[in-house]
Amino acid sequence: MDPEEAIFEVEDAMNKCVDYLIHEFAGVRTGKASPALIENLDVHVHAYGAVSKLKSLAIINSPEPRMLMVQPFDPVTTRDIERAIRECKLGLNPAAADRSIRVPIPELSEERRRDMVKMIKQLAEEAKVRLRAARKDGMDTAKKMKADNFLTEDTQKTFEKEVQELTNKYTKKIDDHAVAKEADLMKV
């Protein structure tokens, strides 16, 4: 493996950490209805004798700013989906109609906003842990390439410096996304 390819792999891993964090942040609500609120979270539905993800059993949309509409592909699963949404950690109270489920999104209290800010910080810290793991993999790759005589000592130092610069860049991105999401959550 050449050094440029190794750096590319490290950067790709770090980019995936940030992308995953953004995906996770989409599931943390900010007071307005978003299909990602229940779509991205692990809402597991016990239907057909198996456990399935909600988005594989229904279409989720937001017809109003404070309402989600879940339309099951098969009306038989309506009650199972309703139960799964009610039991998830979001504290939602869905109401089943004929062929759909209405999920009103309540106003966020100050206490709930603070809990969500804690969750945002925890998600950001978990992303930083994954980022540090990618950094460690990059540093280990540099040492291995040095041991295999692909790198000289100087080029190893340069490689490690590039990995550290990438780590700093992506750490800043994670912090920026966390601050933006926190500001969005605390906005009344």
Buried (B, 14 or more C-beta within 10 A) or exposed (E): EEBEEBBEBBBEBBBEBBEBBEEBBBBBBBBEBBBBBBBBBEBBBBBEEEEBBBBEBBEBBBEEEEEBBBBBEEEEBBEBBBBBBBEBEBEBEBEBEEEBBBBEBEEBEEEBBEEBBEBBEEBBEBBBEBBBEBBEBBBEBBEEBBEEEBBEEEBBEBBBEBBEEBBEEBBEBBEEBBEEBBEBBBEE
